[in-house]
Amino acid sequence: QVQLVESGGGLVHAGDSLTLSCAVSGGTFENYAMGWFRQALGEDREFVAAIHWSDGATYYADFVEGRFTISRDRTKNMVYLEMAGLKPEDSALYYCAADRHALVRVLTRRGAYDYWGQGTQVIVSS
């Protein structure tokens, strides 16, 4: 069974940087895409970024505006989300997710992902 465990969240100030990590286990991921989603209190879960495990192609939500970088380390089975220039509106529970089919046209959709972590909280103070 595929398992995803996020870490690295915390309380930071506006403008700070933070790197989230996701440890992936329980399968082989060459055909997968890995994604980061976030959910603020009272809001829907929204797409942040995704990466193809095999070739490293990346995709981002428009609101990222070049501030975030998704990456993966295939030797360590890790996925990362480096966040810079954080804003209070980036405060949310951040989830790591795995998509077995990695179809580009649906990578931004929550329903495309088959496995989810428990989330790691990010709070950005103004």
ROVOTI-294267 format. One record per atom (N, C-alpha, C, CB): z negated, x negated, y; residue in three letters. Coordinates in steps of 0.001 Angstrom, whole numbers, plus 524288, in hexadecimal, padded with zeros to 5 digits. Glycine has a CB too. Layout:
BEGIN
ZXYALA/...
***
This chain:
BEGIN
800007FCBB7FB66GLN/800008000080000GLN/800007FC8C804DCGLN/7FB42803B97FFFDGLN/803927FDC28085EVAL/803DE7FABE80D30VAL/7FF1F7FBE781096VAL/808F87FBF88102BVAL/7FCD47F7D3812A1GLN/7F85A7F8668161DGLN/7F9537F56581B1EGLN/7F34A7F68081377GLN/7F79E7F7AD81F63LEU/7F8397F5598248DLEU/7F2E37F54A82728LEU/7FC517F867827EFLEU/7F1547F0D282922VAL/7EC467F05182BB4VAL/7ED0E7EDC183103VAL/7E8667ED1E8284EVAL/7EBE37F0B583523GLU/7EC7F7EEB583A6FGLU/7E7837EC0483C47GLU/7EDF57F32283E2DGLU/7E8307E87583FEESER/7E3C17E5EA84276SER/7E57D7E3EE847C4SER/7E18E7E16283F0FSER/7E1B57E25F84AEEGLY/7E2F27DFE284FE3GLY/7E23D7E343854ABGLY/7E84F7DE0D84FC1GLY/7E0EE7E83C853EAGLY/7E0157EB8E8586FGLY/7DB2A7EA0D85B5CGLY/7DFCC7F133856CBGLY/7DA717EC5885FEEGLY/7D5CA7EB38862FBGLY/7D6237ED648686EGLY/7D4DD7E57686336GLY/7D2487EBF086B8DLEU/7D1F27ED9387106LEU/7D3CC7E91087473LEU/7CC3D7EF4387281LEU/7D7C37EA01877A0VAL/7D9E57E60487B14VAL/7DA9C7E84A8808AVAL/7DF257E3E4878F0VAL/7DBB47E4E28843CHIS/7DCC47E6928898DHIS/7E2A17E72C88A68HIS/7DA757E2AF88D7DHIS/7E4027EA4E88E3CALA/7E9847EAE888FA6ALA/7EBDD7E592890E7ALA/7EA247EEAA8945EALA/7F08F7E4A488ECBGLY/7F3297DFAA88F8EGLY/7F22F7DBBA88B43GLY/7F1877DD6989490GLY/7EE457DCB688807ASP/7ED037D921883C4ASP/7F0FC7D98D87F57ASP/7E7867DA38881B2ASP/7F07A7D5F187BAESER/7F3BC7D5E8876FBSER/7F0587D6C88722ASER/7F6C87D0B287682SER/7F2CA7D8B586E10LEU/7F0077D9BE8692ELEU/7F40C7D99B864CALEU/7ED107DF2486958LEU/7F2847D77A8605ATHR/7F6047D75F85BD4THR/7F3917DA758575FTHR/7F72E7D1AB85A19THR/7F6617DE4C85586LEU/7F4C37E15E850FFLEU/7F7387DF0D84C1DLEU/7F6507E732851A1LEU/7F4537DF4D847DASER/7F6457DD52842DDSER/7F61E7E1AC83ED1SER/7F3057D88E84100SER/7F9A27E15883B11CYS/7F9D17E520836D0CYS/7FABE7E222831C1CYS/7FE2C7E957837BCCYS/7F6F67E25182E4DALA/7F7797DFDC8292BALA/7F9DC7E3C682568ALA/7F2177DDE38271EALA/7FE187E232822EDVAL/801137E59F81F7FVAL/800927E3B1819E3VAL/806E67E5DD8212FVAL/7FF927E73581641SER/7FF0B7E5A8810CFSER/800CF7EA0980D3BSER/7F9687E41F80F97SER/801627E8B48082DGLY/802707ECAE80447GLY/808207EDC980337GLY/7FFF37F17B805D8GLY/80B9F7EA52804E8GLY/811157EB4F803BAGLY/814807E6CB8055EGLY/812E47F0408065BGLY/8198F7E783804C1THR/81D6C7E3D5806CDTHR/8205A7E6A580B1CTHR/821427E1D080268THR/8214F7E40080F67PHE/822C07E6BF81423PHE/828137E56C81647PHE/81EE17E5B981822PHE/82B5A7E30C81327GLU/8305B7E13A81534GLU/833A67E59981779GLU/8335E7DE82810FCGLU/833377EA468158AASN/8365C7EEA881774ASN/833697F21D81B54ASN/838327F1F1812E6ASN/82EDA7F06081CD0TYR/82B817F38982029TYR/82C6C7F260825E9TYR/825D07F2A181ECFTYR/82AC57F61C8290BALA/829CB7F53182E99ALA/823FE7F61A82F8CALA/82D437F8D78322BALA/821D57F30B832FCMET/81C5C7F39E83487MET/81C2A7F56383A2AMET/819487EE6D833C9MET/818AB7F8F983B42GLY/818617FB038408EGLY/812E37FB27842A2GLY/81AAA80058840C7GLY/8128C7FB5A847BDTRP/80D9F7FC6684A72TRP/80E3E8018884D71TRP/80C187F7C384E3CTRP/80A6D804E184CD1PHE/80A11809BC84FB5PHE/804D4809C285285PHE/80AAA80E9884C08PHE/8044B80D428563AARG/7FF4580DD1858D4ARG/7FE3C8138C85A01ARG/7FF1980A8E85DE1ARG/7F93E814BF85A60GLN/7F7AC81A1D85B82GLN/7F30E81A0A85F3AGLN/7F64A81D1E8566CGLN/7F3FA81BF5863DFALA/7EFC981C85867AAALA/7ECEB821A2866A8ALA/7F1EF81C5486D51ALA/7E839821F186893LEU/7E50082693867C3LEU/7E7C482B62869DFLEU/7DFA1825EE86A62LEU/7E86A82F4786682GLY/7EADC8341D86826GLY/7F0C4833F986869GLY/7E8D58359686D42GLY/7F30C82F96866DEGLU/7F8B582F0286721GLU/7FB0C82E8C861A4GLU/7FA2A82A3486A70GLU/8003082F218615BASP/802EA82E4885C6DASP/8035D8287485B48ASP/8085C830D085C8EASP/803F58274A85652ARG/804DB821E0854C6ARG/80A6B8205C8565EARG/803FE8211E84EBFARG/80AFD81BE8858F4GLU/8101B81A5E85AEAGLU/811B6814F98590BGLU/8102381A83860CBGLU/816BD8144A8588DPHE/8190080F5F856D8PHE/8184380B2885AF7PHE/81EC8810108559CPHE/81704806798593FVAL/8167A801FF85CBEVAL/81AB27FDE785B98VAL/810FE7FF8F85C34VAL/81AF07FC38856AFALA/81E9D7F81C85541ALA/81F5D7F81084F5EALA/81CB27F2BA85731ALA/823BE7F5DC84DA1ALA/824C57F5538480CALA/827CE7F04C84710ALA/827D27FA1F845F0ALA/827667EE798423EILE/82A297E9B1840B7ILE/82BFC7EA2483B11ILE/8269D7E4D18416AILE/830C37E86383A17HIS/832A37E823834B9HIS/830367E36683215HIS/838B67E7E083486HIS/82DFB7E45582D92TRP/82B4D7E01F82AD0TRP/82F127DBC082968TRP/828A87E235825E5TRP/833CB7DD24827DCSER/837717D942825C9SER/839C87D5CA82A05SER/83BC57DBF4822D9SER/83C207D81B82E09ASP/83EEA7D4EC831DEASP/83C317D47983726ASP/844397D71B832ABASP/837CC7D724837B2GLY/834CB7D6A483C82GLY/836F17D9958412CGLY/834637D12383DE0GLY/83ACE7DCF284063ALA/83CD27E014844BEALA/838747E379846EEALA/841837E385842FAALA/838347E3D284C17THR/833E57E69684E98THR/835C57EB20851F5THR/830BE7E2D8851E4THR/8324A7EEDE852A6TYR/833757F3928559FTYR/82E897F4F9858ABTYR/835447F831851F6TYR/82F407F6D685D79TYR/82ACF7F7F0860D4TYR/82B6E7FD2B8639DTYR/82A1A7F395864CBTYR/827027FF8F864B4ALA/826F3804278680EALA/828218027E86DA5ALA/8219E80705867BBALA/82A5A806088709EASP/82BD0804C3875FDASP/8271C8032887946ASP/82E858096687882ASP/822A98057E87846PHE/81E238046B87BA0PHE/81C107FEDA87AE4PHE/819C98085A87A81PHE/81DBB7FC42876CFVAL/81BEA7F6E2875E9VAL/81DBB7F34787A49VAL/81DE67F4D687099VAL/822867F41887C24GLU/824947F14E880BCGLU/823E07EB6E8804DGLU/821EB7F340885ABGLU/824BB7E94887BACGLY/8246D7E3AB87AF7GLY/81EF27E17987AA0GLY/8272A7E11A87F3CGLY/81AFF7E4AA87AA4ARG/815957E2C587A9CARG/813967E1978752AARG/8120E7E6B887D26ARG/815BF7E42587128PHE/813DA7E39C86BCDPHE/817EB7E0CB86877PHE/8128F7E90586971PHE/816067DE0786489THR/819707DB6F860CATHR/8177A7DC6985B45THR/819C17D587861E9THR/81AD97DE8E857F8ILE/8197B7DF4A8527BILE/81BC17DABF84F5BILE/81B897E4AA85061ILE/818DD7D8FF84B7ESER/81AB67D4C184824SER/818597D565842BBSER/8194A7CF5484A7CSER/81A727D27B83F08ARG/8182D7D299839C2ARG/818477CD238377AARG/81B2C7D67983626ARG/8148B7CC3183411ASP/814447C7448313DASP/814BC7C8A382B7CASP/80F0C7C42983274ASP/8193F7C78482947ARG/81A357C91F823E7ARG/817127C5E681FFDARG/81FF77C8B2822ADARG/8158C7C13A82189THR/812797BE0281DEATHR/80CE07BFEC81D86THR/812897B84E81FA3THR/80AFE7C25C821ADLYS/8059A7C43C821C8LYS/805457CA278212CLYS/802FC7C299826D5LYS/809B37CCC4820FBASN/809D27D283820C4ASN/806C67D4DA82552ASN/8078F7D48081B87ASN/8082B7D319829F0MET/805927D4E682EADMET/809957D6E783297MET/8024B7D07D8311AMET/808107DAD083587VAL/80B1F7DCDC839DDVAL/807B67DC8483EBBVAL/80CFF7E2A2838CFVAL/80A0E7DB0C84317TYR/807177DA4B847E6TYR/809777DD7A84C4FTYR/806E87D47D84964TYR/806217DEE884FF9LEU/807EE7E140854D4LEU/805317DE5C85941LEU/806CB7E75185504LEU/808297DB0E85BE0GLU/806167D83F86063GLU/806F57DB9C86535GLU/808B97D2C186105GLU/802B97DCA0867FCMET/802F97E00986C8BMET/801327DCFE87155MET/7FF937E50286BC0MET/804607DD1F87557ALA/8031A7DA8087A38ALA/803777DE6887EB6ALA/806C97D5C887B2AALA/801217DD1E88308GLY/801647E09888787GLY/7FF637E60788652GLY/806E47E0EE8897BGLY/7FB0E7E64A88386LEU/7F9117EB5B881D7LEU/7F7737EEBF8866FLEU/7F47D7EAA287E2FLEU/7F8607F3C6885C3LYS/7F71E7F7AC889BALYS/7F3387FB8A88779LYS/7FC1C7FA8688BA7LYS/7F03B7FE2D88AC5PRO/7EC9880221888B8PRO/7EF588063788556PRO/7E9CA804D788D38PRO/7F4278078288693GLU/7F6FB80B5B88370GLU/7F89D8095587E1BGLU/7FBB780D2688655GLU/7F7D08045B87D0BASP/7F8B28023B877CAASP/7F4048032487431ASP/7F9E07FC658781DASP/7EFD7805398764DSER/7EB368064887326SER/7EC7B80A5C86F00SER/7E6A2808238769ESER/7EB608091386A22ALA/7ECA780C94865D5ALA/7EAB980A39860BAALA/7F29A80DA386598ALA/7EAF880D4D85CB2LEU/7EA3A80B5E85764LEU/7EF968099785578LEU/7E7C380FAF853ACLEU/7EFFD804B1853F6TYR/7F4F8802738525ETYR/7F53F8022B84C6ETYR/7F5BB7FCFD854CBTYR/7F9828043A84A5ATYR/7FA4680479844BATYR/7FED68010884309TYR/7FB3180A1B84301TYR/7FE1B7FE8383EABCYS/802497FBBF83C04CYS/804787FF5D837CBCYS/8004F7F673839A2CYS/809977FF4483704ALA/80C07802BC8333CALA/810827FFF88307DALA/80DFA807BA835E6ALA/811B4801CC82BC0ALA/815E47FF7C82899ALA/819C0803AC826F3ALA/813A47FCB1823BFALA/81EB0802738279BASP/822FC805FE82655ASP/8262D8038A821EEASP/8267E8071C82B40ASP/826788060781D7DARG/8291B803CD818F0ARG/82F038036E81995ARG/827E18070081432ARG/831468067881D21HIS/836F2806CA81D58HIS/839518040D8220EHIS/8389280C5B81D59HIS/836538036482626ALA/837E98004882AAFALA/83D19801FB82D0BALA/838407FAA58292EALA/83DFA8070E82D76LEU/842C3808E882FF0LEU/84211808B4835DCLEU/8442680E8C82E19LEU/8458F8060C83875VAL/844EF8052283E0CVAL/8449780A3A8411AVAL/8496D801DD84017VAL/8479480E1183F8BARG/847E1812E3842AAARG/842C8815FA8429EARG/84C4681652840A9ARG/83F35814C183F10VAL/83A55817C783EDBVAL/835828146383F8EVAL/839F681AAB839B8VAL/8363080F80840F5LEU/831B580C0284146LEU/82DB680DAA8455ALEU/833868069684270LEU/82F51810AB8493ATHR/82BAB8125A84D3FTHR/828B38174A84BB5THR/82E8B813418524DTHR/829E68196D84748ARG/8279581E6A845A7ARG/822E281D8984218ARG/82BAC821D0842D8ARG/81EB081FF88435EARG/819FA81F998403DARG/81B048211C83A97ARG/815B88230784284ARG/81E1782527839B7GLY/81F0A8272283473GLY/8221B82384830EFGLY/821CE82C1F834C8GLY/8248381F6F8332DALA/8277E81BC383003ALA/82409817F282D0DALA/82B3C818CB83368ALA/81F2E8178982E90TYR/81BB08139382C61TYR/81885815BF827D7TYR/818078117C83098TYR/8182E81298823CFASP/815CA8145681EF0ASP/8100D812CB81E68ASP/818CA8122F81A69ASP/80E9480E99820EDTYR/8093B80C9882068TYR/8070680B65825CCTYR/80916807A281CE4TYR/801F280C5C82652TRP/7FF5A80BA782B5BTRP/7FA2A808E082AA0TRP/7FE84810ED82E16TRP/7F8CD805CE82E89GLY/7F392803A782EB8GLY/7EFDC807708314FGLY/7F38A7FE7783192GLY/7EB02805B5831EDGLN/7E6F48090183433GLN/7E6CB808A783A23GLN/7E1B380788831FDGLN/7E949804C783C45GLY/7E98A80441841ECGLY/7E5918007184417GLY/7E8C98097284469GLY/7E6D57FE4E848A0THR/7E33C7FAEB84B7CTHR/7E3537FC978512FTHR/7E4BC7F4FF84AE2THR/7DEB07FD0385373GLN/7DE2B7FF44858ABGLN/7DF247FB3585CE3GLN/7D8C4801A98595EGLN/7E2407FCB1860B6VAL/7E3297F97186553VAL/7E17D7FC9586A15VAL/7E90D7F7B1865C2VAL/7DE0D7FA5186D35ILE/7DC587FCC387204ILE/7DD667F8F887675ILE/7D6767FE50871C3ILE/7E0467FADB87A61VAL/7E19E7F79587EDBVAL/7DEF97F9DD883ADVAL/7E7B07F73A87FA1VAL/7DB727F6F3885E3SER/7D8AC7F8CB88A81SER/7DB9A7F73688F73SER/7D3107F6A088A9CSER/7DB217FA6A89372SER/7DDE57F95B89862SER/7DAB77F5D089BF0SER/7DF237FE7B89B3BSER/
***
